Amino acid sequence: MGTSDTAEGLGSARTSQEGAASDQATTAAAVPIEAGQLDRFTIDTNLVVDQDVTIMARMSGVVEEIFADRGSRVRKGDLLLRLMNRDLALLLRRAEVTAKQRKAEFERARRLFDERTIAPSEFEEIELLSEAAQTDVEIAREELEKSLVRAPFDGLIIDRFARVGQKVIEERNEPSALRTQIASW
């Protein structure tokens, strides 16, 4: 059959030449082995991952902190990298304060409208300003989230190219890439 010396007597094991000649997998029968019967046993195989992606920042900025390095196991949603984002956090805070103010104005306007002391058009304008302010909060929150690079799935960090202090440019942010592969574990 052409089995190698180290795999002799183990059923249908093949040499590397036979394996290369055939695209079909061969099943090897399990045979109990006593200690000392086998010096060495080699199986050629390929590890195939479910997903292999390069993860990049969704905006330009400077890398402030890195949370995962080569060999790190990560879960979906884990924070991998953060760009400097104090300005975005402040914009979010300002939007939240404005939304709170607009909501209070809307509540006052609702009471006045119910008492029929303000015109419907004035009430609608205040209501729309309140809705727009809440939308501004959502936009600011999304911009802040763009400064965070998260794991898209459970996996293993294979390589990391980003360094703290490095400038990342959105259109070509290869330097911030964190190459990950997912494997069952």
Secondary structure as GFF3:
##gff-version 3
##sequence-region A 1 185
A	DSSP	three_ten_helix	5	7	.	.	.	ID=ss1
A	DSSP	alpha_helix	16	21	.	.	.	ID=ss2
A	DSSP	beta_strand	51	55	.	.	.	ID=ss3
A	DSSP	beta_strand	61	66	.	.	.	ID=ss4
A	DSSP	beta_strand	73	74	.	.	.	ID=ss5
A	DSSP	beta_strand	79	83	.	.	.	ID=ss6
A	DSSP	alpha_helix	86	114	.	.	.	ID=ss7
A	DSSP	alpha_helix	120	146	.	.	.	ID=ss8
A	DSSP	beta_strand	148	150	.	.	.	ID=ss9
A	DSSP	beta_strand	155	160	.	.	.	ID=ss10
A	DSSP	beta_strand	167	168	.	.	.	ID=ss11
A	DSSP	three_ten_helix	170	172	.	.	.	ID=ss12
A	DSSP	three_ten_helix	174	176	.	.	.	ID=ss13
A	DSSP	beta_strand	178	182	.	.	.	ID=ss14
###
